[in-house]
Amino acid sequence: MRDKRGILLESGTGDVEILEFVINDRHYAINVIKTKEIVEIENVTEVPNSNEAIAGMSLIRGNTITLVDLKYVLEQKKQDYKKKNMALLCEFNKRTVAFLVDKVIGIHRIGWDKINKPDSIVEQALVIGNIVMEDSVLMMLDFEKIVMDIEGRSYGAYEGGIEKIKYKKDRSKVKLVLVDDSATIRYMLKDVLNKGGYTNLTFFDNGKHAFEYLDGIKDKNKEKISEYVDIVITDIEMPQMDGHTLTRKIKEDKILKNIPVAIFSSLITGDLHHKGEAVGADVQMSKPDIDDLVEFIDNYTLGKK
């Protein structure tokens, strides 16, 4: 795979590069920046008593990597582990995981606004966006949810951090705007932040709707924007408008630019940190470090309340 430093060097362009792959004749997509490499798996060591979706372990570039069988995740049919398999070696949430696929088609560059949000009927499913191509529809998968479901920890990663947080009674006055396309993540953030004392939360499922909300407040209240929003917390990977573009639009606005923006995403890695810096993010943190997020919010808000 190409050096990621050559992919979308200009942050906040509203574009994304996706990798198209196939499982059982169905076409899917993953954000290129999640994918470190496409590898061929020759040896799979099965793990006793593991989740059915885990094919096993394999040695990749000298590291022992967990293999997730996407065919089983999506269709409850197992890959043939005895033959050579193609895998996407991915990095997110401070971990590296390989996902077995049938074949890889190639890379496409598209606008985030071309990725349609799934119908609310399937909001809890594993598809976070539908991409209409010339002759097919690609389904963009929620790889973080896949891993969380396998581990059976819908709350664990976030609740572990809440134990480190000291309760502050005046957190109820802090006004937060949170933007994340995953219904699962929005629910977890709401629950965990409420337990930490934050009750004034406004959620959006994509950057476009969040910016329209902020722009509407600005038009009505001009210089009083801080009375309505203290901090914006945004994911990166979202249909319609991604978090980098949302951050750039906020920071380029004469009135909105003073609102602190925290990018809270599974995609915060050493290789990609510069993208958030380029669009003016005040801080970037990797999910699920909820205690670091709360410390940032406290530092920006409690002193002025």
C-alpha distance (Angstrom), angle and dihedral (degrees) to the residues before:
residue distance angle dihedral
M1 . . .
R2 3.78 . .
D3 3.77 122.4 .
K4 3.82 105.5 -85.6
R5 3.79 90.1 -137.1
G6 3.79 86.1 72.8
I7 3.80 93.9 53.9
L8 3.78 116.3 94.8
L9 3.79 94.6 -24.7
E10 3.79 89.8 -179.4
S11 3.80 107.5 70.1
G12 3.78 124.3 -144.8
T13 3.80 94.7 27.0
G14 3.79 92.4 134.0
D15 3.80 89.8 -117.9
V16 3.78 131.3 112.9
E17 3.77 134.5 -171.5
I18 3.79 114.5 -135.2
L19 3.77 131.0 -168.2
E20 3.81 114.1 -136.0
F21 3.79 117.6 -147.7
V22 3.80 137.5 167.1
I23 3.79 133.9 -128.5
N24 3.80 117.5 -179.1
D25 3.85 92.1 -21.2
R26 3.80 93.3 -52.1
H27 3.80 118.1 117.1
Y28 3.80 121.9 -132.0
A29 3.80 137.9 171.2
I30 3.78 140.8 -144.3
N31 3.79 129.7 -170.7
V32 3.82 106.8 -99.3
I33 3.79 92.8 -134.4
K34 3.82 89.3 65.6
T35 3.80 91.5 56.0
K36 3.78 117.9 81.8
E37 3.77 96.5 177.8
I38 3.80 146.6 -20.0
V39 3.79 108.4 -119.9
E40 3.79 138.7 -179.1
I41 3.80 113.5 -126.3
E42 3.80 114.5 -148.4
N43 3.79 101.9 164.5
V44 3.79 127.6 41.8
T45 3.79 121.3 -174.2
E46 3.78 108.9 -158.5
V47 3.80 117.9 -135.1
P48 3.83 115.4 -136.7
N49 3.82 117.3 -121.6
S50 3.80 93.0 3.7
N51 3.78 128.1 142.0
E52 3.81 113.2 -73.6
A53 3.81 89.8 -119.3
I54 3.81 91.8 61.5
A55 3.79 110.2 89.2
G56 3.80 91.0 -169.0
M57 3.78 137.5 -102.1
S58 3.78 131.5 -49.7
L59 3.79 135.8 -173.7
I60 3.82 108.3 -116.2
R61 3.81 120.0 176.4
G62 3.79 89.7 -20.7
N63 3.82 94.4 -51.2
T64 3.79 128.2 106.9
I65 3.80 106.1 -123.4
T66 3.81 130.4 -171.7
L67 3.82 113.4 -121.6
V68 3.80 118.6 -144.8
D69 3.80 116.7 -159.2
L70 3.81 103.5 -137.7
K71 3.79 91.6 -174.0
Y72 3.79 89.1 61.6
V73 3.82 92.6 43.5
L74 3.80 92.0 53.1
E75 3.80 103.6 30.8
Q76 3.82 107.9 11.1
K77 3.80 89.4 -117.6
K78 3.79 120.0 123.3
Q79 3.79 127.0 -130.7
D80 3.79 118.6 -121.6
Y81 3.81 98.6 -100.9
K82 3.82 92.5 -171.8
K83 3.79 93.1 69.8
K84 3.81 129.4 62.1
N85 3.78 111.4 -79.0
M86 3.79 133.9 -163.1
A87 3.80 115.6 -126.7
L88 3.79 138.2 -174.6
L89 3.80 109.3 -134.8
C90 3.79 103.3 -148.7
E91 3.79 136.5 -174.4
F92 3.80 124.1 -158.8
N93 3.81 138.2 125.9
K94 3.83 88.2 29.7
R95 3.79 92.2 -64.4
T96 3.79 139.9 98.2
V97 3.81 120.5 -133.3
A98 3.82 132.0 167.8
F99 3.82 121.0 -140.1
L100 3.80 119.3 -156.9
V101 3.83 115.0 -133.2
D102 3.82 135.5 172.4
K103 3.80 96.9 -122.6
V104 3.79 143.8 -25.6
I105 3.82 119.8 -121.1
G106 3.80 103.5 -173.3
I107 3.79 148.1 -92.8
H108 3.82 126.1 -60.0
R109 3.79 128.7 -171.3
I110 3.80 113.6 -145.0
G111 3.79 140.2 154.4
W112 3.79 119.0 -94.9
D113 3.80 86.2 -127.2
K114 3.82 88.0 65.8
I115 3.80 90.5 62.8
N116 3.79 108.7 89.6
K117 3.77 121.5 -149.1
P118 3.82 112.0 -119.0
D119 3.79 119.4 -108.0
S120 3.81 112.7 -83.2
I121 3.81 88.1 -115.8
V122 3.81 89.4 72.2
E123 3.81 97.0 34.0
Q124 3.80 91.5 122.1
A125 3.81 92.5 50.9
L126 3.79 126.0 100.5
V127 3.82 95.1 -101.3
I128 3.81 115.1 94.6
G129 3.79 97.3 175.2
N130 3.80 144.7 7.1
I131 3.80 119.7 -137.0
V132 3.80 117.7 -160.8
M133 3.80 111.1 -147.3
E134 3.80 127.5 -179.4
D135 3.79 95.0 -88.2
S136 3.79 105.7 9.0
V137 3.78 147.9 27.2
L138 3.79 117.4 -116.1
M139 3.78 118.7 -152.3
M140 3.81 113.5 -143.8
L141 3.80 108.2 -144.5
D142 3.80 129.9 -141.7
F143 3.81 98.1 -127.0
E144 3.81 93.3 176.5
K145 3.81 90.9 57.6
I146 3.80 90.2 47.3
V147 3.80 90.6 56.9
M148 3.81 93.4 42.7
D149 3.81 91.6 50.4
I150 3.80 91.1 50.6
E151 3.79 90.9 50.5
G152 3.79 91.3 44.7
R153 3.79 92.8 -133.2
S154 3.77 108.2 126.6
Y155 3.81 89.3 155.7
G156 3.77 107.1 12.8
A157 3.79 100.3 90.0
Y158 3.80 92.3 52.7
E159 3.78 99.8 36.1
G160 3.80 90.4 54.2
G161 3.79 89.2 64.1
I162 3.79 94.8 48.2
E163 3.80 90.1 66.7
K164 3.82 88.8 68.0
I165 3.79 93.2 53.6
K166 3.79 120.4 97.6
Y167 3.79 112.0 -143.2
K168 3.82 115.7 -113.7
K169 3.79 116.7 -168.2
D170 3.82 94.9 -149.6
R171 3.81 93.2 60.4
S172 3.80 87.3 92.9
K173 3.81 88.3 75.0
V174 3.81 93.9 57.0
K175 3.83 112.6 104.3
L176 3.79 112.5 -147.6
V177 3.80 130.1 -175.2
L178 3.80 110.6 -159.1
V179 3.80 123.9 -169.0
D180 3.81 122.3 -167.2
D181 3.78 130.5 137.9
S182 3.80 94.4 -147.9
A183 3.80 113.5 92.2
T184 3.80 87.9 -159.2
I185 3.80 93.3 55.5
R186 3.81 92.8 44.4
Y187 3.80 90.0 53.0
M188 3.81 92.4 48.2
L189 3.79 93.6 46.8
K190 3.79 91.3 49.6
D191 3.80 92.7 49.5
V192 3.80 96.3 44.6
L193 3.82 95.9 42.5
N194 3.80 90.7 47.6
K195 3.80 88.6 54.3
G196 3.81 88.1 51.7
G197 3.81 91.4 54.9
Y198 3.82 101.8 -95.3
T199 3.80 111.4 128.8
N200 3.83 103.3 153.0
L201 3.80 98.9 82.0
T202 3.82 128.2 150.5
F203 3.81 115.7 -169.0
F204 3.80 132.6 -159.7
D205 3.78 129.7 180.0
N206 3.81 97.1 -144.8
G207 3.78 140.7 21.7
K208 3.80 94.6 -113.4
H209 3.80 93.8 62.2
A210 3.81 91.7 42.3
F211 3.80 92.7 53.1
E212 3.81 91.8 46.6
Y213 3.82 87.9 54.0
L214 3.82 93.0 49.6
D215 3.80 92.1 44.1
G216 3.79 89.9 51.5
I217 3.80 92.1 52.1
K218 3.81 90.2 47.9
D219 3.80 92.9 51.7
K220 3.80 91.7 52.1
N221 3.80 100.2 38.4
K222 3.80 106.3 25.2
E223 3.80 108.3 -175.0
K224 3.82 94.2 13.4
I225 3.80 95.6 74.6
S226 3.83 91.5 119.1
E227 3.80 89.5 64.4
Y228 3.80 88.9 64.7
V229 3.81 105.0 32.8
D230 3.80 128.9 30.8
I231 3.82 101.1 172.9
V232 3.80 138.9 0.8
I233 3.81 115.9 -143.2
T234 3.78 114.5 -167.9
D235 3.76 141.4 179.1
I236 3.83 117.8 -139.1
E237 3.79 105.7 -137.8
M238 3.83 109.3 64.8
P239 3.81 136.6 132.8
Q240 3.82 120.6 -110.0
M241 3.83 94.2 18.3
D242 3.80 126.7 12.1
G243 3.80 125.1 -140.8
H244 3.80 95.3 -105.4
T245 3.80 91.3 55.5
L246 3.81 91.4 45.5
T247 3.81 90.4 51.4
R248 3.80 92.5 48.2
K249 3.83 92.3 49.6
I250 3.81 91.2 49.9
K251 3.80 93.6 48.1
E252 3.82 93.2 46.5
D253 3.81 92.3 53.4
K254 3.82 114.6 95.5
I255 3.81 93.2 -137.9
L256 3.80 104.1 28.8
K257 3.82 95.1 46.8
N258 3.80 93.4 87.6
I259 3.81 93.0 61.9
P260 3.83 108.4 102.8
V261 3.80 112.0 -121.0
A262 3.79 122.1 -155.3
I263 3.79 117.5 -166.6
F264 3.80 105.7 -149.2
S265 3.77 108.2 -177.3
S266 3.78 146.0 138.3
L267 3.82 87.1 -125.4
I268 3.82 97.9 69.7
T269 3.79 103.9 119.6
G270 3.79 134.8 145.7
D271 3.80 90.3 -101.3
L272 3.81 94.6 51.3
H273 3.80 103.3 35.6
H274 3.80 90.8 95.9
K275 3.81 91.1 65.2
G276 3.80 92.3 64.5
E277 3.80 90.9 45.3
A278 3.80 90.2 52.4
V279 3.81 92.9 58.2
G280 3.81 94.4 45.2
A281 3.81 103.4 -104.2
D282 3.81 111.4 172.7
V283 3.79 92.1 -144.8
Q284 3.80 138.8 -3.0
M285 3.79 122.9 -151.9
S286 3.75 134.1 175.7
K287 3.77 122.0 -123.0
P288 2.94 129.0 -83.2
D289 3.85 97.3 27.9
I290 3.80 94.0 111.0
D291 3.83 92.8 158.9
D292 3.83 90.8 59.4
L293 3.79 89.5 49.0
V294 3.81 91.9 52.2
E295 3.82 90.9 48.2
F296 3.82 89.2 54.1
I297 3.81 91.9 49.0
D298 3.81 91.6 48.3
N299 3.81 93.1 49.4
Y300 3.80 91.7 52.8
T301 3.78 100.0 40.8
L302 3.78 118.0 22.5
G303 3.77 94.5 65.5
K304 3.79 92.5 59.9
K305 3.81 98.6 43.0
